Amino acid sequence: MASIKLKTEIPGPRARAMLERRAACMPAGLARATDIVVERAHGSLLQDVDGNTFLDLAGGIGMLAVGHTPENVVSAIAEQARTLIHSCALLTTYESYLRLAEVLNEVTPGSFPKKTLLANSGAEAVENCVKLARCYTGRPAVICFEGAYHGRTLLTLSMTSKYGLFKKGFGPFASEIYRLSAPNLYRTPQGMTTDQYIAWSLHNLEHAMISQVDPSAVAAIVIEPVQGEGGFIPLPHPFLAKIRELCDRHGIVMVADEVQSGFGRTGRMFAIEHSGVIPDLIAMAKSLGAGMPISAVTGRADIMDASHLGGIGGTFGGSPVCCAAALAAVETIRQPAFLQQALRVGDIIRSSLEATDCALIGDVRGLGAMMVAELVLDRQTREPAPAETLEVVRHAARHGVLLMRAGLYSNCVRLLPALDIPEEQLREGLAVLANALRHVESQRATAAR
Ligand SMILES: Cc1ncc(COP(=O)(O)O)c(C=O)c1O
């Protein structure tokens, strides 16, 4: 039986009224990928204020590996709220923070002693990684990459790539940030083989230590093992291994930003595990809290301990209710059978997209369930198709499926469903996406005639 049930046009009358209120009371710069006005959600189904039912394949931008309102998370939140909502880790000590720190120390890669700091957002986790790396090394510089997204605070925005969408008008930015190119195999330069491109990228990493910054000034190299906003670009394992080698050779802290790729999304707890590389610090957020605002930094105890007393922390970081939600979510995600589902979800998405007869699809890629279709106007030139991508997302929303764009050129349709989405729901959603792709392609063909 179909899960999507549309009773009104999208947006319906109530949704339209609320969108008008949104325009009046919320800032224009807060982007809105769809006109869906949500009232409630459970599992992978989302209901809007007009009684329409949608399939959610965006998961609040990858927040919901365990789906909407899972029973164990809801009861953990309710139970915690009855006993302790807040007391602040800077003032007191409480069980849920301790337990979550212990669990994250256990589930993250690396057999060395670890410690965990909790915060509220992905950006805050990344900032704390940089602060700790600077304290530990006594050095100022941070290396990050083209295509990276690390957040919107001043420091993390400085580290974020894609100027036009995220940074325009917000400068000046923080100093001592050095941006290097990262290999995107779909855009291998003409005339190079994949192997030559990777070898050239490794050479460029070494070269940057002369041409851009001296390694003795570098505190941290921060890398997303699979670039998220950049368009779900898995970084070649030799590239991650080379970063590890440079960090070891020069005493630099290697930071994996797993805010989007962590917590089962790729079929492992953390995407970096696929490469065998072990970072010094990991920044986490999103699916950690099953929708509750919580983030974490876990890493080598000596680095985590580098700050002076009182140098890190915040009022809300590791709030008991968020910790309780995270403990329940992690308990689900860490089960091998749950992680296995991510691989299955990824396989179904990949085969559906590959079977979709649509000339706009230039590349289907990702790792585990972290999958995109990159849309191009021409498969030879690979010219990006951002307007068509937006239309695909909007068409899918009008037909009951919630999706998002990604990519340096905003030309990727990204899928971030719950990892336990029932197969029939996933296939139903993918069929809507395939229709949207074919519809937009035929519109383009008609316009060209
Ligand atoms: C890899 C990565 N790092 C950091 C962030 C920033 O997280 P937040 O929006 O919670 O600040 C994001 C958000 O999408 C992300 O994908």
The ligand as a Gaussian input file, in Angstrom:
#p B3LYP/6-31G(d) Opt

LIG

0 1
 C       30.410000      18.046000       7.771000
 C       29.678000      19.108000       8.545000
 N       30.337000      19.793000       9.500000
 C       29.730000      20.740000      10.218000
 C       28.409000      21.063000      10.000000
 C       27.764000      22.140000      10.809000
 O       26.799000      21.574000      11.646000
 P       25.675000      22.511000      12.324000
 O       24.756000      22.932000      11.219000
 O       25.029000      21.609000      13.323000
 O       26.390000      23.650000      12.949000
 C       27.684000      20.371000       9.025000
 C       26.284000      20.697000       8.755000
 O       25.698000      20.325000       7.769000
 C       28.342000      19.375000       8.267000
 O       27.709000      18.681000       7.317000

